[in-house]
Amino acid sequence: MSLRDWQRLERTIVHCRKCPRLVRYREEVARRKRRAFADWTYWGKPVPGFGDRQARLLVVGLAPAAHGGNRTGRIFTGDRSGDWLFRALFEFGFANQPTSQHRDDGLELHDAFVTAAVRCAPPQNRPEREEFLRCRPYLVHEWQLLPVRAVVALGAVAFRSVLEVWQETTGTRLKPLPRFAHGVCVRLGHVRLWGSYHPSQRNTQTGFLTRAAFHRVFGEVRQYLEREGKLTQEGESRES
């Protein structure tokens, strides 16, 4: 897809005001700020996806953090969850550096695109069902623009959102819906969906999610994409 398609989508996301509750909350957080970030000019708007626009790997989280993506304007940037995510992406060759602090820190993703089911920071990190539905077209559009072959859903809610998006984009109904578990891998046509516990502090500080378990998911994704790449090359060689 063209650069113009991406630019149009990003403008639409950034200017979205469909959810009054989320608009009020994200802007209130941006005004009040957190003391540690008092000198920041908060983003305070919906946060578009970020990464390689030719990515085969799509990483889907729940929503921007109030003082993370809502502050920096880049998804999973400036919070502890992002520290875990981008370190994993770096370790397996999907990022050029292991940290993500602000929009101009030089971070580049390779064959990976990071996004969320909801684009505004929600109160208590709990979007309402209607807010998911209003935001879903943005995730659908990103999926359609990307050559997606693998998806990592961070958390059960993101996992279900991905399944719903896949059903909408393909017109296929899954009955029953696959169940979420850490490390589960589901085949969705030519796409593989992995589930992972979300790298929130609640999960990482308690040991519910370990670094090894989190990295194992991305290691499996890397192996899968490498196999897919070899199969594609072999197919092209036979055709030529």
C-alpha positions in Angstrom: 0.0 0.0 0.0 1.1 3.6 -0.6 2.6 6.0 1.8 -0.5 8.1 1.3 -2.7 5.3 2.7 -0.6 5.1 5.8 -0.6 8.9 6.3 -4.4 9.1 5.8 -4.9 6.4 8.4 -2.6 8.0 11.0 -4.2 11.4 10.6 -7.6 9.8 11.1 -6.5 8.0 14.3 -4.8 11.1 15.8 -7.8 13.3 15.2 -10.3 10.7 16.5 -12.8 11.9 19.1 -15.4 9.1 18.9 -15.3 8.1 22.6 -16.1 11.1 25.0 -15.0 9.2 28.1 -11.6 8.5 26.6 -11.2 12.0 25.2 -11.8 13.5 28.6 -9.4 11.2 30.4 -6.5 11.4 28.0 -6.7 15.2 27.9 -7.0 15.5 31.7 -4.0 13.3 32.2 -2.1 15.5 29.7 -3.0 18.6 31.6 -2.3 17.3 35.1 0.8 15.2 34.2 2.8 13.1 36.6 5.3 14.9 38.8 8.2 13.0 37.3 7.2 14.3 33.8 6.2 17.8 34.7 8.5 19.2 32.0 7.0 17.1 29.3 4.5 18.3 26.8 2.1 15.3 26.8 0.8 13.9 23.5 -2.7 13.6 24.9 -4.2 12.2 21.7 -5.0 8.8 20.2 -1.7 6.9 19.5 -1.2 5.3 16.0 0.7 2.1 15.4 4.4 2.2 14.9 7.0 0.2 13.0 7.9 -1.3 9.6 5.1 -0.7 7.1 6.1 -3.9 5.3 6.1 -5.9 8.5 5.0 -9.6 8.7 4.9 -9.5 12.5 2.1 -7.5 14.1 2.2 -7.0 17.9 -1.1 -6.0 19.5 -1.5 -4.6 23.0 -4.5 -3.3 24.9 -4.2 0.5 24.9 -1.6 3.3 25.5 -0.5 3.8 29.1 -1.6 7.1 30.6 1.9 8.3 31.3 3.6 6.1 28.6 2.1 6.3 25.0 -0.3 9.1 26.1 2.7 11.1 27.1 5.2 10.3 24.4 2.9 9.8 21.4 4.3 6.4 20.5 2.8 3.1 21.5 4.6 1.2 24.3 7.0 4.0 24.7 8.2 5.5 28.0 6.8 2.8 30.3 7.9 -0.5 31.9 5.8 -2.6 29.6 7.6 -1.1 26.6 11.0 -1.8 28.2 10.1 -5.5 28.1 8.6 -5.5 24.7 11.3 -3.6 22.8 14.1 -5.6 24.6 12.4 -8.8 23.3 12.1 -7.3 19.8 15.7 -6.3 19.8 16.9 -9.7 21.1 15.3 -11.4 18.1 16.2 -8.9 15.4 13.0 -7.0 15.1 14.4 -3.7 16.5 17.7 -1.8 16.2 17.8 -1.0 19.9 16.4 -2.4 23.1 14.7 0.7 24.5 12.0 3.1 23.5 12.0 6.4 25.4 10.5 9.0 23.1 9.5 9.5 19.4 12.9 10.9 18.4 15.1 8.3 20.1 16.2 6.6 16.9 14.2 3.4 17.4 13.5 1.5 14.2 11.6 -1.7 13.8 12.4 -4.3 11.2 9.6 -6.7 9.9 7.5 -5.7 13.0 4.7 -3.3 13.6 3.3 -2.5 17.1 -0.2 -1.3 17.7 -3.1 -1.6 20.2 -6.8 -2.6 20.2 -7.7 0.8 21.7 -5.8 4.0 20.8 -6.5 6.2 23.8 -5.4 5.7 27.4 -8.5 4.5 29.3 -9.3 5.1 33.0 -8.0 2.3 35.2 -6.6 0.7 31.9 -10.1 -0.7 31.2 -11.7 0.3 27.9 -15.4 -0.3 27.6 -16.9 -2.7 25.0 -18.2 0.2 22.9 -14.8 1.8 22.8 -13.2 -1.4 21.5 -15.8 -1.4 18.7 -15.3 2.2 17.8 -11.5 1.6 17.6 -11.7 -1.7 15.7 -11.7 -0.2 12.2 -8.2 1.2 12.8 -6.8 -2.2 13.6 -8.6 -3.8 10.7 -7.2 -1.1 8.4 -3.6 -1.7 9.7 -4.0 -5.4 9.2 -5.2 -4.8 5.6 -2.2 -2.5 4.9 0.4 -5.0 6.3 1.5 -8.4 4.8 0.7 -10.0 8.2 2.0 -13.5 8.7 2.4 -13.6 12.5 0.6 -11.8 15.3 1.6 -11.6 19.0 -1.3 -10.6 21.2 -0.3 -9.2 24.6 -3.0 -10.3 27.0 -6.3 -12.1 26.8 -8.3 -9.0 25.8 -5.9 -8.2 22.9 -6.0 -11.9 21.9 -9.8 -11.8 21.6 -9.6 -8.5 19.7 -7.3 -10.0 17.1 -9.6 -13.0 16.7 -12.5 -10.6 16.1 -10.5 -8.6 13.6 -9.4 -11.7 11.7 -13.0 -12.9 11.5 -14.1 -9.5 10.2 -11.4 -9.2 7.6 -11.8 -12.8 6.3 -15.6 -13.3 6.8 -14.8 -16.5 8.7 -16.5 -17.5 11.9 -14.6 -19.4 14.6 -16.7 -21.6 16.9 -15.7 -21.9 19.5 -13.1 -19.1 19.7 -9.6 -20.3 20.6 -8.8 -19.9 24.3 -6.0 -17.6 25.4 -3.0 -18.9 27.2 0.6 -17.8 27.4 2.5 -19.3 24.5 -0.5 -20.7 22.7 -0.2 -20.6 18.9 -3.4 -20.6 16.7 -3.5 -21.1 13.0 -5.7 -18.5 11.3 -5.5 -19.3 7.6 -2.0 -18.2 6.5 -1.4 -16.3 9.7 -0.2 -17.6 13.1 -1.4 -16.0 16.3 0.6 -16.3 19.5 -0.8 -15.4 22.9 1.4 -13.8 25.6 0.8 -12.5 29.0 1.0 -8.7 28.9 4.4 -7.4 30.2 2.7 -5.1 32.7 4.4 -4.5 36.0 1.7 -6.5 37.7 2.8 -9.5 35.8 6.5 -8.9 35.6 7.2 -7.8 39.2 5.3 -10.7 40.6 7.1 -13.2 38.4 3.8 -14.3 36.8 5.6 -13.4 33.5 9.3 -14.1 33.4 11.7 -12.7 30.9 12.5 -16.2 29.6 8.8 -17.0 29.0 8.2 -13.7 27.2 11.2 -14.1 25.0 10.3 -17.7 24.2 7.2 -16.4 22.3 9.3 -14.1 20.2 11.8 -16.8 19.6 9.1 -19.0 18.2 7.8 -16.2 16.0 11.3 -15.6 14.6 11.8 -19.3 13.7 8.4 -19.4 12.1 9.0 -16.3 9.9 12.4 -17.6 8.9 10.8 -20.9 7.8 8.2 -18.9 5.9 10.8 -16.8 4.2 12.7 -19.9 3.0 9.6 -21.5 1.7 8.7 -18.4 -0.2 12.2 -18.2 -1.7 12.0 -21.9 -2.7 8.6 -21.4 -4.3 9.9 -18.4 -6.3 12.9 -20.3 -7.4 10.8 -23.2 -8.8 8.5 -20.8 -10.6 11.4 -19.0 -12.2 
